[in-house]
Amino acid sequence: MNFLHFLAGLRTPAGDFFFQAVTYLAQELFVVTVICWLYWCSNKKLAYTLGFSYFISGLLIQGLKITFRIPRPWILDPKFQPVASAILDATGYSFPSGHTQSITALLGTLAVRLRKTAGKIVCLIVILAVMFSRMYLGCHTPKDVLVSFFLTILCVLLTNHFLYKKNSFEGKEGPVSVVLFLLCGALMIYALFLNHQGIIETHYASDCLKAAGAGTAFSIGYYAENRYIRFTLPKTTKAKAARLIFGLLVAALLLEGLKLIIGTSLAAAFFRYFAAVLWIILLYPLLFSRKGHAKTPAA
């Protein structure tokens, strides 16, 4: 907390605005947009690698959050004041940092695959900037961001090694999907149990149900697309842009539209994210194949 108090003393309106903008890079909208671009338009194999890094590390971080149940800094120390604009997005417990996990899974995976050192350095700088922004804004302690960073990097390196470099998942889509499916189920049951026992409040369990719903859809879609669909990528920039924009709009409508229809219960949180990710990874690609594209192996 001493470090956070020190950073609070250095805050300026310009700094608050800048680091609030930096932290938005770790929001799910930015991460999902990159994954969708890779998956629908550019490099399906890299998109799968990123997806596994993102979902596995996300399940791990959410599980640790509800296990240790460490409150946010302003709850730990009532004298400490975060940047007011950052509080709304600071859902869940403080340890480990979800924003750090998100940006590290994204840019860590891309950095491993980039050939040029300059690109790797840019990715690292952005990751560190997001980590610092979480502390500057008062949402996390150094322990929160550092533990999240190292755990996510471990997931990134393992996923890259086995999925991208060694092709260890090739021909084993079924067992791999089952493992991820079971991990999602375990987190869901764990969160529901803690909530039912009154150990965690519903809004804390909700983040776990969202992660479990998204991961479950990814596990199903990964198997089905690789075994039965194998859609092709668009050739022109115009076609890529059209595919990306339409697909993202439908995904956003599913997330927000379903909220209006089915509400915000734990079951609704699971189903909304399940539906949105299933659209991204399976239902939308199925539309591509129905348009007459040849079914070729994933790139």
Buried (B, 14 or more C-beta within 10 A) or exposed (E): EEEBBEBBEEBEEEBBEBBBEBBBBBEBEBBBEBBBBBBBBBBBBBBBBBBBBBBBBBBBBBBBBBEEBBEBBBEEEEEBBBBEEBBEBBEBBBBBBBBBBBBBBBBBBBBBBBEEEEBBEBBBEBBBBBBBBBBBBBBBBBEBBBBBBEBBBBBBBEBBEBBBEEEEBEEEBEEBBEEBBEBBBEBBEBBBEBBEEEEBEEEBBBBBBBBBBBBBBBBBBBBBBBEEBBBBBBEEEEEBEEBBEEBBEBBEEBBEEBEEEBEEEBEBBBBBBBBBBBBBBBBBBBBBBEEEBEEEEBE
